[in-house]
Amino acid sequence: MKITVATVKPFAPEAVRKIKETAEDTGYEFALLEKYENQKDLIEAVKNTDALIIRSDKATREVIESGNRLKIIVRAGAGYDNIDLAAATEKGIVVMNTPGQNSNAVAELALGMMVYNARNKFNGKSGTELKGKKLGIHAYGNVGKLVANIAKGFGMEVFAFDAFVPKEVIEADGIKALDSADELYSICQYVSLHIPANEDTKQSIDYEILSKMPDGATLVNTARKEVINEDELLKLMQDRSDFKYLSDIAPDKKEEFEEKFPERVFFTPKKMGAQTVEANLNAAVASVKQIINFFENGDTTFQVNK
Ligand code: 3PG
């Protein structure tokens, strides 16, 4: 039985070593494909494996259909919008994620980008503080919850809206739960996005909702670029000289944003929210354990294509 790790953006070496060690100690074969530049390399690797561990790598229908003996794909991370779930289900392939394992790294980056922005990208000019500012958490999952908690430490006033989490659950963490996204955007100077990219959310962060944000607004995106309506955000930033956009996922129209609003945007050069040794280790170990537990005990706890 073979477990293959295929990552364009590699895990920290410690994490790869841990997967290899855990796999081999349990009698599994281990294979590694890192920094590949062509989808064909992924397709080749998938032909010859029983289990696949990926990150944001694109497990398209073509990739999945080439997996003659493939039985399980684990997305070492939270979002699985990069996997064609229908194709996997049709082939009887189990797809899992590893929820929560890399959340702290993403949450720390969200706050880090906020400080960086509030201090004018550390350019020496007088900036502002986060303390006392209102922060809106849009979706209260693993990352949203951690961002909220860290932000409280900064002395921010934290609000959250999540259509799928009962208000009492949010309030139990000392966060003010709101009834709608509209309300969240109307109140908060900072909004941190933690919604997944799916058919309901893609392009949903548009001119209408963003224009509700008060003066000095900053939108922080460590979720997915697909949730943003980029044309409408460009228009809004044209109309509002106070509006800032910070994202861990460079938009498709990155050049246009940077050319028009150099002072008001920040994009990490590569998606790096989950790029810490700790997050890589957590997600890597969870992935390989979930695979072994699936093969040995039929455990499908983290299956997302049920
Ligand atoms: C996730 O969904 O877990 C994060 O976006 C991290 O993605 P990455 O593993 O591609 O860095």
Residues whose N, C-alpha, C, O or C-beta is under 5 A from the ligand:
A	BS01	3PG	R55 S56 A76 G77 A78 G79 A223 K271 A274
